[in-house]
Amino acid sequence: MTVPLVDLKAQYNSIKEEVDEAISRVIHSGQFILGSEVKAFEEEVAAYLGVKYAVGVASGTDALQLGLLACDIKPGDEVITTPFTFIATAEAITQCGATPVFVDIDPGTYNIDPQKLAGLLEKKLSHRSRITHHSSPVRAILPVHLYGQPADMDPILELAKEYNLKVIEDCAQSLGALYYSNQSPITNHSSPITHHASRAGSLGDVACLSFFPSKVLGAYGDGGMVVTNDSKLAEKVMMLRNHGCKQKYYHLVPGFNSRLDSLQAAILRVKLRHLDKWLELRRQKASLYARLLEPVDDIEPPYVAPYSQHVFNYYTIRLRNSRITRNELQEQLHAEGIATAIYYPLSLHLQEVYKSLGYKIGDFPNSERAQEEVLSLPIYPELTEEQIENIVAAVKRFVSSD
Ligand SMILES: *Cc1c(COP(=O)(O)O)cnc(C)c1O
């Protein structure tokens, strides 16, 4: 048995005619940079998320950096985020000249822990302003919706309001996920977005999407998007992605060449039409996995918080005091032809690149424990029940002590 982590070819085969038509349409149009495909895709994503504006950019990483720059994050500023994420989250902060400040994760959801965030803000902001009478350099919170599950946004948004901070959502892994709020945010009325359910990515000041091929909505190359309800922020990102100009050859700010490719936009428009069906299939696969893994003592299936509808970009289990280590399990599964992945094996505060920030082992115990214990199993809409049964059988064989 061989099972890949994702099967992009199976997905292509299921939509081949639509995709081929879209690609050919763009090539015949001769419009490869921005233009009507990108504009149409931006409008479709904005409508899907229930936000006012969407701006296509070259990657999810660029979406984060341009989103941060649009929020006016500058050298000397601090942005609070999680250490248990892909490097791009913190890298975007660093590339703005700002400093990432980490807060540990909740061990159940793997997302930033709002209570710990409150503790840090309390310490940093009140203490600093008391002693120095200067304002704090903390400017923003960057929650990541890891694996396809939204971070607990209500308390995060409340803290942001209290301390006057921007919120930039890293939605790279969770396009389509829902957050059920205790509050009643004003959202649009198209189902399934209701008075208390919002899409991940519609809650902060800006949110950043990635269309990296292995994401729930993947391009055939790189792509990303910044979404927001704020017309000024959208306008800034539109300038930044295109050399800092509104009008060609008249440059207002130092910008970038970071546009979403028209070919990718046309392909993604096709895929967006299938997204809800694919997300439902992912959830079905996840519940089958959970049912089969529930009785296995040493395995913790993903915890789905009551405030979220998960999209399972990754199906990530945790090994608890099992007979073999996570790395051994990965090797054994690999030998059986089952591909798995570790998202992520080294927390960001322990990375060489952030040595100068002065963090040390023990600073974020939940993140450090997760990096040793998590393992992502294959999940994609085309994965069969039989494949899942075989994967679980293999996992059981290796972890159970008999
Ligand atoms: C994929 C990813 C990114 C970066 O997206 P790219 O499109 O690869 O640049 C950022 N943050 C998280 C959490 C991601 O998973």
The ligand as an SDF file (V2000), in Angstrom:
LIG
                    3D

 15 15  0  0  0  0  0  0  0  0999 V2000
    1.7660   27.9030    3.9910 C   0  0  0  0  0  0  0  0  0  0  0  0
    1.8270   28.8300    5.1140 C   0  0  0  0  0  0  0  0  0  0  0  0
    2.2930   30.1540    4.9850 C   0  0  0  0  0  0  0  0  0  0  0  0
    2.9740   30.6770    3.7650 C   0  0  0  0  0  0  0  0  0  0  0  0
    2.3360   30.5110    2.5880 O   0  0  0  0  0  0  0  0  0  0  0  0
    3.1590   30.4540    1.1910 P   0  0  0  0  0  0  0  0  0  0  0  0
    2.0580   30.6120    0.1980 O   0  0  0  0  0  0  0  0  0  0  0  0
    3.8330   29.1320    1.1340 O   0  0  0  0  0  0  0  0  0  0  0  0
    4.1060   31.5880    1.1760 O   0  0  0  0  0  0  0  0  0  0  0  0
    2.1960   30.9820    6.0800 C   0  0  0  0  0  0  0  0  0  0  0  0
    1.6990   30.5600    7.2430 N   0  0  0  0  0  0  0  0  0  0  0  0
    1.2700   29.2940    7.4210 C   0  0  0  0  0  0  0  0  0  0  0  0
    0.7160   28.8920    8.7420 C   0  0  0  0  0  0  0  0  0  0  0  0
    1.3310   28.3860    6.3660 C   0  0  0  0  0  0  0  0  0  0  0  0
    0.9270   27.1270    6.5560 O   0  0  0  0  0  0  0  0  0  0  0  0
  1  2  1  0
  2  3  1  0
  2 14  2  0
  3  4  1  0
  3 10  2  0
  4  5  1  0
  5  6  1  0
  6  7  2  0
  6  8  1  0
  6  9  1  0
 10 11  1  0
 11 12  2  0
 12 13  1  0
 12 14  1  0
 14 15  1  0
M  END
$$$$
